[in-house]
Amino acid sequence: LVKVSMKLQEQKREREQLTFAVRVVDNQAALLNDPDTPSSGPANAGVAVIEFFDYQCVFCSKMAPEMEAVMKSHPDVRYFFKEWPIFGDRWENSTKAAGYGLAVWKQKGAEAYVTYHNAVYATGHNEGKLTRQDIVQAAGLAGFTGPVRDDFSPLLAHNDALARALGLTGTPGIIVMPVKGATPKNITVFPGYVPAESLEAAIQKASTVY
């Protein structure tokens, strides 16, 4: 019975992955070609890692050092950061942190954005504990003194609609895929926290030509 149960669970995971992968293929242009989405890594990268996240999400906070480690060990990959402040209705600093991040990206570029992104998570403040001072200090480390003058709500709404179209129900949501030639066989979707080793295996899978 245990073996049967494990087999059924594995089949369920495979079906879920296939469903996710088909949705990724249908939405790959929005995932890979949005100039307003912060990104880091070579423009000609063969593999993309896309993360939907909220700065106040405890699992995103746990994911941050894992993602940072993968970025260092796989500099040939392009990383996309989809700001998705799903806790904004509960904690306004989720949305404020997202806005600052997008402003840093727009004005200072990729390196500054990654600095800001990691600095916010380095505070260890989540689940409602992130403060405006935390956000401003992280932006300062990235060379951005503010204030945020742009209205990023349309972009955040677009990210929300895209995440829901993909079937993501929470953060973090991570997609690993080839930039060209994406198929359900070489796409991996993680609807939640995963360790660096799992991300690295998915990158290897996305690098494989079928």
Secondary structure by P-SEA (a helix, b strand, c coil): caaaaaaaaaaaaaaaaaaaaaaaaaccccccccccccccccccccbbbbbbbccccaaaaaaaaaaaaaaaacccbbbbbbbccccccccaaaaaaaaaaaaaaacccaaaaaaaaaaaaacccccccccaaaaaaaaaaacccccccccaaaaaaaaaaaaaaaccccccbbbbbbccccccccbbbbcccccaaaaaaaaaaaaccc
